[in-house]
């Protein structure tokens, strides 16, 4: 769909293409800011939109990695799920459908799944995809040497956690077996209603182990990567573009042959590329300038929907003064979240006092800590910092993407306004560096976000178990850990939801290693007459193999 030419021509088109439809009236200061940025981009930008593609999209920052076992971010997950496919996958609506597995059976007790792989499925180099590929790839995820932050997604298997934490070293004791090339038998430690959603997640996708062994860390590079999903990695030009092409060995043809992915952390750049007809789709919420949302929300290309994601702040509870729960509660109570969503994000995001977003059937969240600056000041004084006096220098880490810097600046100002704290310093980092810093917990506070991996409160709550790969707060509570285990072994849905409710109360009211800020609103830009197969869903999971161009003959 998108055309592309030389580097100079593309940059010139970006500048000249900034033309808004007659129905779109922008405030002068916004239009002026956009033009100033475009002029800067023209002279100092580095993009070369490269060769042609059938679909060009803005996906957010440069990916941290394309290794399914390693990645944790949504933008990396989107690309990986175009390159790799699990036993199950999702359709455009987000519903679970067969993937590499043609069908499966489940025992009445819900503990054993038997997956039957599709006949004749192959890797992109022509090798057959077998049950042993899943078996060995899951071992790789669980192996402590891999250091997969998402390894706990396989703790549901019998002895999965024991192997993942090094308590046992014999993988044959883990509840996954391959009796033959086409059959995978999975035995769970307890019934897991959302297990088929997990098998569609990138962490549980197979990788081609001979390629991983041959190239080591370089196995994810073009010309080396072997994948089993609807697309293959054709090109990856760092900070420029990623080019995907239809995988000729995929089990079914895909409607769109070639997809180009543009990485950028600047929402204005994404927006301008869309308007100048250089991209067809912006699918990352943070890649749409918040200042424009109110002006473009009634345009035919603007699409929004609520989905299961929350923005929140993490405390490093091992660093002073955040080792004191009174300080953590004070900062939580003094955060005027309505100010943030009204002034900064401006897309109608609901204020969040809990971590689990609305929409989980049967779940009632706790109240959380509601804005109360008087109580916040009392707690801070009790902790030894009256009116912020003596509060030590701390850093607030944030990723340099979307509105994160503006949100961080506003948080800093709000805590100064209501608590008198003047020693919180902002620390912005590029996406990949930010993820690494947060993983190492090398910060005092960090602005974070979490998108549910499946539609259940547990996907938000289980990451905060002691030493969990995605915990990243240094917080742990034996009672919380035990409650999670109890919930997993509770067959009664209502009782299970009550346990999760009590867990969340510990998290957001009692111990407060995090501060929820707001629930996300999903936003995307595309013209419905130019792109089909894009539908809103709770997990904001849009499989690119489901996209199609309306009116174009399908393969």
C-alpha positions, 0 to 999 in steps of 0.5 A, a space after each residue: 500500500 505505501 510507496 517509498 523512494 529515496 531518503 531525500 524524497 521521503 524526508 521531503 514528503 514528510 515535510 510537504 505531506 503535513 496537510 490536515 483534512 478540512 474537517 480537522 481544525 487544530 489549535 494554532 499552537 499544536 500545528 505550529 509545534 508539529 511543523 517545528 518538529 517536522 522541520 527538525 526531523 527533515 534536517 536531522 532525521 535518520 529514516 530511510 523508508 526503504 523498499 516498498 511494502 504492502 503495509 507500513 506501520 508504526 510500532 513504537 520503539 526499537 525492539 529490545 530483542 526478537 527472542 520469544 524467551 527474552 522479550 517482555 514488552 508489548 511492541 516486541 511481542 507484536 513482532 515476535 507473534 508475527 514471526 513465531 506461532 504457538 500451539 494456539 493463536 488468536 483471531 482478529 477478535 482476540 479469541 483463541 483458535 488453533 495454531 501449530 496444534 490442529 486440535 487438542 483434548 483435555 481430561 475431565 479434571 482439567 490437568 492434562 492437555 494432549 495437543 495434536 500438531 498439524 500435519 506437514 507444518 514446517 519451519 521457514 527453512 523447510 525443517 518439520 516443526 515437531 512436538 520436540 521443538 516445543 518440548 525443547 523450547 519450553 525447557 529453554 524458557 524454564 532453564 535458569 541459564 536463559 534468565 527468562 523474566 516470563 519463565 513463570 508462565 510455565 510454572 503451571 506445569 507439574 514441576 515447572 517452578 521447581 525446574 525454573 528455580 533450580 530445585 530440580 535439574 532433571 527436565 524429564 520430571 516436568 509435566 510436558 512430554 512428546 510421545 511422538 513428533 506430532 503429539 505434545 502432552 502437558 500435565 498441569 500442577 492445578 487446573 488453569 482456565 486460561 492455559 490455552 491463552 498462555 499457549 498463544 503467548 510469545 514465551 511459549 512459542 517454539 524456537 529453532 534450537 539448531 539455529 540458536 545453537 549455531 549462531 548464539 545471540 546472533 540467531 535473531 538477525 536477518 539471514 540467520 533467524 528461522 521461524 514458524 509464524 506467518 512471516 519471516 524476518 527479511 531485514 532489520 535496519 536498526 533505528 530505521 525499519 524492520 521488514 517482514 515477508 510472508 513465510 512460504 512454509 506457513 501452514 496457510 497463506 496470509 493476506 498481506 505479503 510484506 509488512 514494514 515496521 517503523 521504530 520511533 519513540 516520537 509520537 509526533 513523528 508517527 503522526 506526521 508519517 501517517 498524515 503524509 501517507 507514509 504509514 498505513 497504521 499506528 497501533 501503539 497508543 503511546 505513538 499518538 500525540 496526546 495533545 491531538 486526541 481531542 481534535 482527531 477523535 471524531 475522524 474516521 481513522 481514529 479508533 479507541 477502546 478500553 482494554 486490560 492495561 494499567 499505568 503504575 509506579 514501582 518503588 524499590 523497597 530496598 532503597 531508603 526512604 522507600 523501605 518505609 511503608 509510610 513513605 510509600 503510602 504517603 506518595 500514593 495518597 498524594 498523587 492527584 491522578 485526575 490531574 495527570 489524565 486531564 492535563 497529560 494523557 487526555 484520552 479519557 483514561 479512568 483514574 486507577 486506584 487498583 492494579 487490575 483493570 475493569 473487565 475481569 468477569 466475577 472480580 471485584 477489586 479493593 478500594 485502593 488508596 484514594 487521593 488524600 493529601 492531608 493523610 499523606 502529609 501526616 504519614 510523611 511527617 510520621 516517617 520523619 520528613 515533615 513538609 518534605 524536609 530531609 527527604 533524600 535525593 531519589 530518581 524517577 525512572 521513565 522510558 523516553 516514549 509517548 507521554 512518559 516524560 510529561 507524566 514523570 514531570 507532572 508526578 514530580 510537580 504534584 509531590 512537590 505541591 502536596 508534600 513539599 518534596 523537591 529532591 525527586 529527579 527525573 531519569 529518562 532512558 531509551 526503551 531498551 536501556 529502560 527495560 534493562 535498568 528496571 529489570 536490574 532494579 537500578 532505580 528508586 522509582 520507575 514509571 511502568 505499565 502492564 498489559 494483561 497477557 490473558 483476561 484474568 486478574 492473575 496476570 496482573 497479580 502473579 508478577 509480584 510474588 517474591 523474586 518474580 521475574 517481572 516483580 522489579 520492586 524488591 518487594 516480597 510477602 510470604 503471605 501474598 505468595 501463599 495466597 497465590 498458591 492457594 488461589 491456584 488450587 481453588 476450584 470454586 471461582 467465587 472463592 478464588 476471586 476473593 483470594 485475588 481480591 485480598 491479594 490486591 488489597 495487600 498490594 495496593 492498600 497495605 504494603 504498597 510496593 506500587 502505585 496505580 495511576 490510570 487505566 489505559 485506553 487503546 488507540 490506533 490510527 488507520 482507515 477502515 477502507 484500507 485495512 481490515 482484520 483489526 478489531 478491539 479486544 481486551 488484551 490488545 492483541 492484534 495478530 498481523 497475519 489476520 490483517 488484510 487489505 479490503 477489496 484486494 484478492 486474498 491468496 
